């Protein structure tokens, strides 16, 4: 739906998590009988939740835990694990900093030492030694510089990620990654992001990506939308990418995975992304509240340390809840931040969806009063607290 905002300009309507609701089906399913597995290329995963490629979220140990749960965590090879001999010491230093010290310290940490191929190799070996799927992340420029060493060390899945990734980027520096060339020369699953919009999504699919990341600026610690004004709410962004996936499948016979990246805290929000068309989701802030998170209890986005234009902030996540409880329960709170998988499966059961692909057919409503209708006592008591 478009709105006329001037004589010549129109603006599209875009919806986020709080703007829609899912309709229950006339035929429901026992949540225990639902299947939340998904595919990326030839690989199948049991858990539709990926741990985001952020230093505060994923280290080799956290990656191993997600692998054990049936998914994966992505290690940022251009973060502290690719820059420092003792990354845990650096993470502890960031966690000790005051709020006023945090952003200048992050800028210093990510500029004082360059990415080192020796540390990239060590980090991938540490992932493999811990039993993790060696899923790693590089920026488009980082791929040109560091993919050879990551490949040599046996990286098993590559995420090419930046704030916005387009198949037609231009730069006067001359250092531009050709996504299509990379896709044709890589023999492991490749996820590319981030993007929003049907046109960009389908072009990345045509370039050869196995999966695409959807989302610009929704993350809990990201300030891209404040700094640049750029971004599209996640439900609309996901639905448009899903349309591109379905059209591309009809065009080519190849199914590309759509992964909604960022902004989710609760099982209900994850369920809405899946119902809107995502095959899986990626996020991180909720996991940084777990005691075994790399920089517990702090979280920051990877654009936060930019030397000239930081687009993120450090936030505190104080849940103190073990990772397994966050994912699989038992939940000790009723806000959807624990037993996220159980919440997803319950939503699928109510929608009569046996699989995530079935869930894509769920009827959606624009529901502007969805979270407030009949919740006066809850809202007043939260305010008093």
Secondary structure, 3 states (H helix, E strand, C coil): CEEECCCCCEEECCCCHHHEEECCCCCCCCHHHCECCEEECCEEECCCEEECCCCCCCCHHHHHHHHHHCCCECEECCCHHHCCCCHHHHHHHHHHCCHHHHHHHHHHHHHHCCCCHHHHHHHHHHHHHCCCCCEEEECHHHHHHHHHHHHHCCCCEEEEECCCCCCCCCCCCCCCCCHHHHHHCCCCEEEEEEECCHHHHHHHHHHCCCEEEECCCCCCCECHHHHHCCCCCHHHHHHHHHHHHHHHHHHHCCCCEEEEECCCCCHHHHHHHHHHCCCEEEECHHHHHCCCCCCCCEEECCCCCCCCCCCECEEECCCCCCHHHHHHCCCCCCCCCCCHHHHHHHHHHHCCCCEHHHHCCCCEEECCCCCCCCCHHHHHHHHHC
